[in-house]
Amino acid sequence: MVMRRFGFVLFSVVVLMTACSPARKSEFALAWDTYAARFYDQGRIIDTGNNNVSHSEGQGYGMLFAVAADDKARFDELWQWTATTLQRADKLFSWRYTPCPQQDRTCVDDPNNASDGDLLIAWALIKAADKWQEPVYRKSAMAILEAVRATMVVAKHPYVLLLPGENGFIYPNGDVQVNLSYWVFPALNAAADATGDETWDDLAVSGISLIQQSNNQWSLTPDWLRVTDDGISLDGVVNPEFGFNACRIPLQLGWQNIDKQVAKPFLDYWADPASPATKNLLTGAVAEYPLTPGMKAASAATAQLYDESVKGDNAAGVFTLNDELDYYSASLIMLSRLAIQEGNRHGS
């Protein structure tokens, strides 16, 4: 009887210890911890490659990563800092905060918004509302999406366009300058699902059409594009390169499982391991340096999303974070990890 009782007690202790032990973290959550150790500070993501500023893009990325890692504590800190410091009265977000002694919203030195940051933040809030059953997150997301729809979406026949920011992107003659990497296709899909508004689907269709036209005209899509009454142009744009902005486009296409033919020009360009990091689509000039670590991750992830027989070479460190990475490369690596995780889940 004593032995039987001892055995029961031992079994009970083992069960209790197992139940109380913390759940093993996912690989993504471990990567998020590594990323946060480098770039997260009391609710803000620090862009180490640009004078340690913070911006709406980085806050949106950080919030997405925190949700995917099931890190509600950091998510809440990120959202609180973002809402308190960057959010404007119209619910959109000032795009840049440069550290200053006051450490508050007076450090915002450019109040113009960036629509990709607005969309990323809203998307992260939708994900958080679903994961943690917090309706207040969804309410905040809906207010942001309504503000984007009301002020950032413009019609220019036959397109529905997303302004990059509220100010500075409509030419005097009515032409519009866009950044097609701001069309975060899975975020647009989430917005359509959340609101039931066809505007988001119309935006996605226009974005895909402009990417296809750009690829047909220049073999790749530029970071910045001018949309005119007669078509598309690179005249007077911020940057006519396929570079640090546009490298996100194929990843976002694959993430949403958009037809492979749309992404094929990017896959073809990246098929050469020695591909230059940037290419000027006006002059043909290329960078004298290869793809950055973040670009390599985006390339590998895009290939994996479109062809399951092609696997990202993580053994070579493509998806591995290290102390030498700046904010942007590290963020592209984290985005690539997340796209593979979510894209595969959706059958890409």
N, C-alpha and C positions, 0 to 999 in steps of 0.2 A: 504493500500500500504506500509505503514511504517513497519507494522508487517511482511508482506510478505518479504520485503527487509531484515529485521533483521534476519528472519528465514533462508534466502538464505545465508546471510553472516555467520551465525553461522554454517550452514552445511558445507560451504566452509572451515571454520577454522578447523572443526573436520576432514575433509578429508585431509587437508594439514598436520595437526599434525600427523595423522595416517601414511601418506606417508613418513613423515620425521623421525618418531620414529625408533630407531634401531631395526633390526630384533632380535627376541628372540633367544638366544643362545641354541644350542642343548645340550642334557645331556653330550655328548662326549666333546663338546667345553668347557663346565663348568668344566669337569674333567681335561681337558688339562690345563685350567687356574690354577687349584689346583696343578697339576703336575709341571707346569712351575714355579710356585711360590717357589717350593722346590728345583728343580733341574736345572733350566735354568738360565744362566748368560751370557748375552751379546753374544749370538750366540753359546754357548757351553752347553752341557748337562753334569752335574757333577755326577760322580759315588761316592756317599757318603759312600758306603761300601768298597771302595778301595782307600783310601787316596785322595779323591776328584780329581782323574784323569778324563780325558775325553778320549773317544775312538770312533772308527768308528762305532761300534755297537750302542752306545748311540746316536751318531749324526744321524744315520739312523733311529732309533726309533723316535727321536725327530722330524725329518723331516716328517715321516709318520703321526705322531700325529698332527702336525701343518696343514698338508694338509687336514686331516679328519675333523679338527676343523675349516677349512676355515680361517686360521690365516696366511695370506700371509706375514705380516710384520715379524713375528717370523721365518717363513720358510726361508725367504730371508736372515735373519741374521744367521740362522743356516747353510745354504748352503754357505754363504760367508765365515764364520769362518772355515768351513770344507774344502772348496776349498783352502783357503789361508794358513791354518795351517797344514792340514793333507795330502792334495793331493800331490802325487809324480809326477815326470815327466812322468811316464808311465800311469798316470790317475788313478791308484789304490791309496789306502790311508794307510798311516802309522797308525798302529792300536792304539798307545797309546801316550797321551800327559800328562805329569806330571807337574803341575803348578811350574813355576820358575819365578824369578824376571823379566825376559825379556818379558814374556807373548806373545811369538810369536812361530814360528815353531822351534826355537832352544830348546823349551821345550819338543819336541818329543824325547823320550828316547828309543823307540823301533820302528825303521822304517819298520819292517816287516809288511805286510798287514794281514788282517783277511777277508777272502772271504765272510763271512756273512755280515760284515759291508759294503763291496763293493756292494753286491747285494741289501742290504736294501737302501743304498743311491741312487742307480740307480733306484730302484723301486719307491722310493719317488719322484724322479725327473720326472719319467714317469707320475705318478699320478698328479703332479703339472702342468705339461705341458697340460694335459687334462682338469684339473679343471679351470685353469686360462688362457688357450689359449696362452701359452708362449713357442714358438718353441725352444728358447734357452735352456730351461730345458731339452727338449727331446734330443737336440744335445749333451748336457753334458752326459746324461744317456747313449746314444749310444756309446760314447767314452769309458765310464766305462765298459759297457758290452763287448765291443770288447776286452778290455784289460783283463777282466776276462776270456773270451773264449780263448784268445791266450796264457795266462800264467798260469791259475789256473785249467784248464780242461785237464785231462790226461786220456788216454785209458789204461786199464788193463783188458784184455779179461776175461770175457765177459762184463765188466763194462765200463761206462764212469764216471770218478770220479772227484769230486771237491776237490782240495787241500785246506786245511784250511788256508794256507798262502804260500807265495812264497818259503820260506826257512824252512827246518827242518822237513819235513813230508814224505820224500821218504827215505826208509832204503837203506843201501848199496847193499842189495840183490835184490832191486827193489820192495819190498813190500811198500804199501802206507798206511799211517795213515790218517783216515778221522774222521770228526765230523759230524754225520748225522743231527744234529740240524742246521748246516749251510745250509742244503738243504731247503731253505725257499720256500716251494712249490708254494704259490701264487706269489712270486717274480719270480720264474722260469717260471711260466705261463705267467706273464707279459712280461718277456724277450723274450719268444718265439713269443708272439703276436707282440711285437715291432720290432723284427728283422727278423722274418720269418725263423730263423735258427733252424734246427731240433736238434742242439746240446743241447738246453735247455730241449727239450722233452726227449732226450736220458738220460740226467742227472737225470731228475725226475724219469724215469723208473728204472734206476740203483739204485737210492736212495731208492725207495719203495722196490725193491728186497732185498737190504741189510738190511732194517728194518725188513722185513719178516723173513729173514734168522736169524737175531739176536734174534728175538722174539721166533723163533722155537728152537734155541740152548740154550738160557738163560732165556726165558720167558719175557724178556724185552730187550731194546736196550741200549747199554752203551753210556756214554758221548763220548768216543773215541774208535775207532775200527781199527784193522789192517786187511787190505785186502791183501791176499797172493795168490800165484798161485794155492793153493789147497783149498782156501775158505776164511774163516774169523777167526780171532784170537784176544785174548786180551793180547797176549804176548808183554810186553814192551810198552804198550800204556800209554799215559799221565795219564789217570784215567779210571779204569774199572767199575766205578759205573754207575748205572742209577741215575742221580742226577741233578745238577743245569743246565747243558747244555741240556741233553736229555729230560727234562721235557717239553721243547718247541716242541718236535717232534709231539706228538699227537695233540696239538693245531694247528700246521701248516698243518697236515693231514686233520683235520676237516675244517679248513679255506678254503682249496682247494677242499673239498668234495670228498676226496679219499676214496675208499671202506672201510666201517666200519670194515671189518675183519682185515684190516691192523692195525687199532687203538685198536682193542678189548683187546689185552693184557694190554695195558695201562689203559683202562677203568676198566678192572677187578682188576688191582692192586690198583687203586684209589677208588674202590667201598667201601673199608673199610675206614671209616673216621679216623681211627688211623694209617693209613699207614705211615711208616717212610719216612722222606724226601729223603733219599738216600738208595740204596742197592748195595753192592759190588757184581758184577755178577761172580767174580772169587771165592770168599770165602763165599758168602751168608750173610756176616755181614751187619747189617743195622744201620742207624743213631739212636742215642738215643733221637732224637727230631722229632716231627711230621712235616708234610708238612708246608712250609712257607706260609705266606699269598698270595704271588705270585703264588706258586704252587697250592694252593687251588683254586685260580681264574682260572688257566689254566685247572685244573681238571673239575671244574664246567662248564666252557665254552666249553670244548671238549664234555662233556656229552650233553650239550644243542645243539651243532652243529650236533651231530649224532642222537639225539632222541628228537624231539620237545616236548615230554611229560615230559622230564626232564628239569627243569628250574634252572638256577643258583640262589642260595639263597641270593639275594642281601639284603634282610631284615636282614640277619645276618652279613652283611658287606663284603661279599666275593668280590664284585666288587667296594668297596668303598675305596678311598684313605684317609689316615690319617697321622698325623705328625710322627708316630712311624715307618713308612715304610722306608726301605733303597731304593736306586735307583733301584735295580734289582726287588724287589717285586713290587714296584710301576709300573715299566715298564711292568712286566708280567700282572698286572691288566689292564693296558691300552691296551696292546696287546689283552688280552682276550675280552675286550669291543669291540675293533675294529674288531676282528675276528667274533664275534657274529653279529655285525652290517653289515659286508660285506658278511659273509658266508650265513646268512639268506637271504640277498638280492639276492644271487646266487642260492637260492633254496636248501641249504644244510639241 
